[in-house]
Amino acid sequence: MRIAILKEARPDETRVALTAEAVKSLTGKGAGVTIESGAGLNAGISDAEYEAAGAVISGNRAELLATADVLPVVNLLPDSDQAQLKSGAVVVGFLRPLDDPGAFQTAVARGATLFAVELVPRITRAQSMDALSSMATVAGYKAVIVAADRLPKLFPLLMTAAGTIPPAKVLVLGAGVAGLQAIATARRLGAVVEAYDVRAAAGEQVKSLGAKFIEVDLGGLQTEDKGGYAKELSPEALELGRQAIARAAKVSDVVITTAQVPGRRAPLMIPTAAVEDMHPGSIIFDLAAPAGGNCELTKPGETVVHKGVIILGPLNLAAEMPVHASMLYSRNLTKFLDLIVKKGELVIDRADEIIAGSCVAHGGQVVNERVAAAIKARA
């Protein structure tokens, strides 16, 4: 069985799907691994390191696509690459199947088996494969570091001969993995932190990190699904949250937003009026920018300055820390590959809960009900 790792085609992508550590593990189990030359350079991994781990280095991308049985990727292959896939090849990675369900139809037509890491069930057995959480950890940390760099103030409380400097005030919207990492990082830098999440159960986690939890009475509304993800809320519930957020944002130096609903546009949490109430020099770091943004003024992939407030809308923040992002992601993929690669051979047990939940397409058909519904809705 042949596993191939390609250079990521996306221009802003610096991560690599498998590190040399992972390659050594796979080759030790009997799998053949080929790396496209230069695939790991941006993540600090040379071709020589891959060779030392047992991989073969190739400069022929077309041949790799045509012969690989398994292709672990960071992002979905572009259409031109999908058209060259070996019939029946397995592709594993961030495929965005609910956000852009039409983007992988060429691979489906080639008979590829597609696994989306975004759809790996949130069960105990799959925790080590949770790539969403791994990348959210990196993004939450990086967001605070960038915001602290851009903010024209110091984060910590300082008592000096010239007087006391008060700590910065940080507001985090969404207490998922990215939000909790942002809270922890901001607290380490000395900021005073508040957080809001529609899930009341998140309050204990927020408080455990030393932040204040903003509580809003939503009348007992169910705010998360069986997988632990936030559900889309009614307009009335969203408005109650927006009012509380606006009050907190008005006195905040940094607002970091992370709220997203899989397969939907990110909920609007900071309208223009709330931005205009913030003081000049404040930062809004919108981690939900790839899904449209939580701030009304966010422009995905751009930096906007509105009446002195800086609004950042990064599209691929984890790629700005490619060494550790690749290390974490590679470990997630390695654990997933352990499910489908046995003694160097490909074995796909679709009765397995993890495999069934993450499988998007198999045998020339879309087999995931949620993805099929998303395709139908956009037809």
C-alpha positions as CSV (number, residue, x, y, z in Angstrom):
1,M,0.0,0.0,0.0
2,R,1.3,3.4,-1.0
3,I,0.7,6.6,1.1
4,A,1.5,9.9,-0.5
5,I,2.0,13.4,1.0
6,L,1.7,16.3,-1.4
7,K,2.7,19.9,-1.2
8,E,-0.5,21.8,-0.2
9,A,-1.9,23.7,-3.2
10,R,-3.5,26.5,-1.2
11,P,-1.3,29.6,-1.5
12,D,-1.6,30.5,2.2
13,E,-1.0,26.9,3.5
14,T,2.2,26.2,5.3
15,R,1.2,23.0,7.2
16,V,2.0,19.5,6.1
17,A,-0.3,16.5,6.6
18,L,2.3,14.1,8.1
19,T,5.5,14.9,9.9
20,A,8.7,12.7,9.8
21,E,7.7,11.3,13.2
22,A,4.4,10.0,11.7
23,V,6.2,8.7,8.6
24,K,8.6,6.6,10.7
25,S,5.6,5.1,12.5
26,L,3.8,4.2,9.3
27,T,6.8,2.7,7.5
28,G,7.5,0.7,10.6
29,K,4.1,-0.8,10.2
30,G,4.8,-1.9,6.6
31,A,3.3,1.0,4.7
32,G,5.2,2.7,1.8
33,V,5.3,6.5,2.1
34,T,6.3,8.9,-0.7
35,I,6.7,12.6,-0.1
36,E,6.5,15.3,-2.8
37,S,9.8,17.1,-2.6
38,G,9.5,20.2,-0.4
39,A,6.2,19.3,1.1
40,G,7.3,19.8,4.6
41,L,9.7,22.8,4.2
42,N,7.3,25.4,5.5
43,A,6.7,23.3,8.6
44,G,10.4,23.0,9.2
45,I,10.8,19.4,7.9
46,S,13.4,18.7,5.2
47,D,13.3,16.0,2.5
48,A,16.3,14.5,4.2
49,E,14.4,14.1,7.5
50,Y,11.6,12.3,5.6
51,E,14.1,10.0,3.9
52,A,15.7,9.2,7.3
53,A,12.2,8.3,8.5
54,G,11.8,5.8,5.7
55,A,10.0,7.8,3.0
56,V,10.8,8.1,-0.7
57,I,11.1,11.6,-2.1
58,S,9.5,12.4,-5.5
59,G,9.2,15.4,-7.7
60,N,6.5,13.9,-9.8
61,R,3.1,15.1,-8.4
62,A,1.1,13.6,-11.2
63,E,2.6,10.2,-10.6
64,L,1.9,10.4,-6.9
65,L,-1.7,11.2,-7.5
66,A,-2.1,8.4,-10.0
67,T,-0.5,5.7,-7.8
68,A,-1.3,6.6,-4.2
69,D,-3.7,4.4,-2.3
70,V,-4.0,6.9,0.6
71,L,-3.5,10.6,0.5
72,P,-3.6,12.4,3.9
73,V,-4.0,16.1,3.2
74,V,-4.5,19.3,5.1
75,N,-7.0,20.8,2.7
76,L,-9.1,19.3,-0.1
77,L,-7.2,18.7,-3.3
78,P,-7.9,21.2,-6.1
79,D,-10.2,19.9,-8.9
80,S,-7.2,19.4,-11.2
81,D,-5.6,17.1,-8.7
82,Q,-8.8,15.3,-8.0
83,A,-9.1,14.4,-11.7
84,Q,-5.8,12.6,-11.5
85,L,-6.6,10.4,-8.5
86,K,-6.2,6.7,-8.7
87,S,-9.6,5.1,-8.8
88,G,-10.6,4.0,-5.3
89,A,-8.0,6.1,-3.6
90,V,-8.6,7.3,0.0
91,V,-8.3,11.0,0.8
92,V,-8.3,12.1,4.5
93,G,-8.3,15.7,5.6
94,F,-10.2,19.0,6.1
95,L,-12.6,18.7,3.2
96,R,-15.2,21.3,4.3
97,P,-18.0,19.0,3.2
98,L,-20.8,21.0,4.8
99,D,-19.5,24.4,3.8
100,D,-18.6,23.7,0.2
101,P,-20.2,20.3,-0.6
102,G,-19.7,20.7,-4.4
103,A,-16.0,21.1,-4.2
104,F,-15.2,17.3,-4.1
105,Q,-17.5,16.0,-6.8
106,T,-14.6,15.2,-9.2
107,A,-13.0,13.0,-6.5
108,V,-16.4,11.3,-6.0
109,A,-16.7,10.6,-9.7
110,R,-13.2,9.0,-9.6
111,G,-14.5,6.6,-7.0
112,A,-12.4,8.0,-4.2
113,T,-13.2,7.3,-0.6
114,L,-13.3,10.6,1.2
115,F,-12.9,11.1,5.0
116,A,-13.5,14.6,6.5
117,V,-11.7,15.1,9.8
118,E,-14.3,17.8,10.6
119,L,-16.9,15.0,10.9
120,V,-15.0,12.7,13.2
121,P,-17.6,12.0,16.0
122,R,-16.9,13.7,19.3
123,I,-16.7,10.5,21.3
124,T,-14.0,9.4,23.9
125,R,-12.4,6.9,21.5
126,A,-11.9,9.6,18.9
127,Q,-10.4,12.3,21.0
128,S,-6.9,11.7,19.8
129,M,-8.2,12.2,16.2
130,D,-10.0,15.5,16.9
131,A,-8.2,17.7,14.4
132,L,-10.7,20.5,14.8
133,S,-9.8,20.9,18.4
134,S,-6.1,20.7,17.6
135,M,-6.2,23.5,15.1
136,A,-8.6,25.5,17.3
137,T,-6.0,25.3,20.1
138,V,-3.4,26.8,17.8
139,A,-5.7,29.5,16.5
140,G,-6.9,30.6,20.0
141,Y,-3.4,31.0,21.2
142,K,-2.2,32.9,18.1
143,A,-5.2,35.2,18.1
144,V,-4.3,36.6,21.5
145,I,-0.6,36.9,20.6
146,V,-1.4,38.9,17.5
147,A,-4.0,41.0,19.3
148,A,-1.5,41.8,22.0
149,D,1.0,42.9,19.4
150,R,-1.5,45.1,17.6
151,L,-3.0,46.7,20.7
152,P,-1.5,50.1,21.6
153,K,-1.5,49.1,25.3
154,L,0.2,46.6,27.6
155,F,-1.7,43.5,28.7
156,P,-0.6,43.1,32.3
157,L,-1.1,45.3,35.4
158,L,2.1,47.1,36.0
159,M,3.0,49.2,39.1
160,T,5.8,51.5,38.2
161,A,7.5,54.6,39.7
162,A,5.5,56.6,37.1
163,G,2.3,55.2,38.3
164,T,0.0,52.2,37.8
165,I,-0.9,50.8,34.4
166,P,-4.2,49.0,34.5
167,P,-4.5,45.6,32.8
168,A,-6.1,45.2,29.4
169,K,-9.6,44.0,29.2
170,V,-10.3,41.0,26.9
171,L,-13.7,39.7,25.8
172,V,-13.9,36.2,24.3
173,L,-17.0,35.1,22.5
174,G,-17.5,31.4,22.3
175,A,-16.0,29.0,24.9
176,G,-15.1,26.1,22.7
177,V,-11.5,24.9,22.3
178,A,-10.4,28.1,20.5
179,G,-12.1,30.4,23.0
180,L,-10.8,28.5,26.1
181,Q,-7.3,28.6,24.7
182,A,-7.7,32.4,24.0
183,I,-8.9,32.9,27.6
184,A,-6.0,31.0,29.1
185,T,-3.4,32.8,26.9
186,A,-4.9,36.3,27.7
187,R,-4.9,35.4,31.4
188,R,-1.2,34.3,31.2
189,L,-0.4,37.7,29.6
190,G,-2.1,39.5,32.5
191,A,-5.3,40.6,31.0
192,V,-8.7,40.8,32.7
193,V,-10.9,38.4,30.8
194,E,-14.7,38.0,30.3
195,A,-16.3,35.4,28.1
196,Y,-19.7,34.7,26.6
197,D,-21.1,31.4,25.3
198,V,-24.7,30.4,24.5
199,R,-24.0,27.1,26.3
200,A,-24.5,27.8,30.0
201,A,-22.5,24.6,30.8
202,A,-19.4,26.4,29.4
203,G,-19.5,28.8,32.3
204,E,-17.7,26.4,34.7
205,Q,-14.8,26.0,32.2
206,V,-14.5,29.7,31.7
207,K,-14.4,30.4,35.5
208,S,-11.9,27.6,36.0
209,L,-9.5,29.6,33.8
210,G,-9.9,32.7,35.9
211,A,-12.3,34.6,33.6
212,K,-15.7,36.0,34.3
213,F,-18.6,34.3,32.5
214,I,-21.3,36.6,31.1
215,E,-24.6,34.9,31.7
216,V,-27.7,35.5,29.6
217,D,-31.1,33.9,30.4
218,L,-32.2,32.2,27.2
219,G,-35.3,30.6,28.9
220,G,-33.9,27.0,29.0
221,L,-33.4,26.9,25.2
222,Q,-31.3,23.9,24.0
223,T,-28.1,25.4,22.7
224,E,-25.9,22.5,21.8
225,D,-26.4,19.3,19.7
226,K,-25.5,15.7,20.6
227,G,-22.0,16.2,19.4
228,G,-21.3,19.1,21.8
229,Y,-21.4,21.8,19.1
230,A,-23.4,25.0,19.4
231,K,-26.8,24.9,17.7
232,E,-28.2,27.7,15.5
233,L,-30.3,30.0,17.7
234,S,-33.5,31.8,17.2
235,P,-33.3,35.5,16.2
236,E,-34.7,36.4,19.7
237,A,-32.0,34.4,21.5
238,L,-29.3,35.9,19.3
239,E,-30.5,39.4,20.1
240,L,-30.4,38.8,23.8
241,G,-26.8,37.7,23.4
242,R,-25.9,40.6,21.2
243,Q,-27.1,43.1,23.8
244,A,-25.0,41.5,26.5
245,I,-22.0,41.4,24.2
246,A,-22.4,45.1,23.2
247,R,-22.3,46.2,26.8
248,A,-19.1,44.2,27.5
249,A,-17.4,45.1,24.2
250,K,-17.9,48.8,24.9
251,V,-15.3,48.6,27.7
252,S,-13.0,46.0,26.2
253,D,-9.7,46.5,24.6
254,V,-9.7,43.2,22.7
255,V,-12.6,41.1,21.5
256,I,-11.9,37.7,20.2
257,T,-14.8,35.9,18.5
258,T,-14.9,32.2,17.8
259,A,-18.6,31.3,17.5
260,Q,-19.5,29.0,14.5
261,V,-22.2,26.5,13.6
262,P,-21.0,23.7,11.3
263,G,-22.3,24.1,7.8
264,R,-23.9,27.5,8.5
265,R,-22.9,31.1,8.3
266,A,-21.3,32.3,11.5
267,P,-23.8,34.0,13.8
268,L,-23.8,37.8,13.8
269,M,-22.8,38.8,17.4
270,I,-21.2,42.2,17.0
271,P,-23.3,44.6,14.8
272,T,-21.9,47.9,13.5
273,A,-23.4,49.9,16.3
274,A,-21.5,47.9,18.9
275,V,-18.2,48.4,17.0
276,E,-18.9,52.2,17.0
277,D,-19.3,52.2,20.8
278,M,-15.8,50.7,21.3
279,H,-12.9,53.1,21.9
280,P,-10.4,53.8,19.1
281,G,-7.4,51.4,19.2
282,S,-9.5,48.5,20.2
283,I,-9.1,45.1,18.4
284,I,-11.7,42.7,17.2
285,F,-10.1,39.4,16.2
286,D,-12.7,37.4,14.3
287,L,-11.8,33.7,14.2
288,A,-15.1,33.0,12.6
289,A,-14.1,34.9,9.5
290,P,-13.9,31.8,7.3
291,A,-17.6,31.3,7.9
292,G,-18.5,34.9,7.3
293,G,-17.5,36.4,10.6
294,N,-19.2,37.1,13.9
295,C,-18.7,40.9,13.4
296,E,-20.9,42.7,10.9
297,L,-17.9,44.6,9.6
298,T,-15.5,41.7,9.2
299,K,-14.1,41.1,5.7
300,P,-12.7,37.6,5.5
301,G,-9.0,37.7,4.8
302,E,-8.7,41.4,5.3
303,T,-8.0,43.9,8.1
304,V,-10.7,46.6,8.5
305,V,-10.3,49.9,10.5
306,H,-13.7,51.4,11.4
307,K,-13.6,54.6,13.4
308,G,-10.4,53.6,14.9
309,V,-11.4,50.0,15.8
310,I,-9.2,47.4,14.1
311,I,-11.1,44.3,12.8
312,L,-9.0,41.3,11.8
313,G,-10.5,38.5,9.7
314,P,-7.9,35.8,9.2
315,L,-8.8,32.8,7.0
316,N,-6.1,30.3,8.0
317,L,-4.6,31.3,11.3
318,A,-3.3,27.8,12.3
319,A,-1.0,28.0,9.2
320,E,0.8,30.9,10.8
321,M,2.2,28.4,13.3
322,P,3.0,25.5,11.0
323,V,5.5,23.6,13.1
324,H,3.3,22.8,16.0
325,A,0.1,22.9,13.9
326,S,1.6,20.2,11.6
327,M,2.8,18.2,14.6
328,L,-0.7,18.1,16.2
329,Y,-2.5,17.6,13.0
330,S,-0.1,14.8,11.9
331,R,-0.7,13.0,15.2
332,N,-4.5,13.3,14.7
333,L,-4.2,11.8,11.2
334,T,-1.9,9.0,12.3
335,K,-4.4,7.9,14.9
336,F,-7.1,7.9,12.2
337,L,-4.9,6.0,9.8
338,D,-4.5,3.3,12.5
339,L,-8.2,2.6,11.9
340,I,-7.9,2.0,8.2
341,V,-4.3,0.7,7.7
342,K,-3.7,-2.7,9.2
343,K,-0.3,-4.4,8.7
344,G,0.4,-2.2,5.7
345,E,-2.9,-3.0,4.0
346,L,-6.0,-0.8,3.6
347,V,-9.0,-2.1,5.6
348,I,-12.1,0.1,5.8
349,D,-14.6,-1.1,8.3
350,R,-17.7,1.1,7.7
351,A,-19.4,-0.5,10.7
352,D,-16.9,1.4,12.9
353,E,-18.6,4.5,14.4
354,I,-15.7,6.8,13.7
355,I,-15.2,5.6,10.1
356,A,-18.9,5.8,9.4
357,G,-19.3,9.3,10.8
358,S,-16.4,10.8,9.0
359,C,-16.9,9.1,5.6
360,V,-18.2,11.5,3.0
361,A,-18.0,9.5,-0.1
362,H,-17.4,5.8,-1.1
363,G,-17.7,3.8,-4.3
364,G,-18.7,6.8,-6.4
365,Q,-21.4,8.1,-4.1
366,V,-21.9,10.5,-1.3
367,V,-22.7,8.3,1.7
368,N,-22.9,10.9,4.5
369,E,-26.5,12.0,5.1
370,R,-25.7,15.5,6.3
371,V,-23.4,16.2,3.3
372,A,-26.0,14.7,0.9
373,A,-28.6,17.1,2.4
374,A,-26.2,20.0,2.0
375,I,-25.7,19.2,-1.7
376,K,-29.4,18.9,-2.3
377,A,-30.0,22.2,-0.6
378,R,-27.6,23.9,-2.9
379,A,-28.8,22.3,-6.1
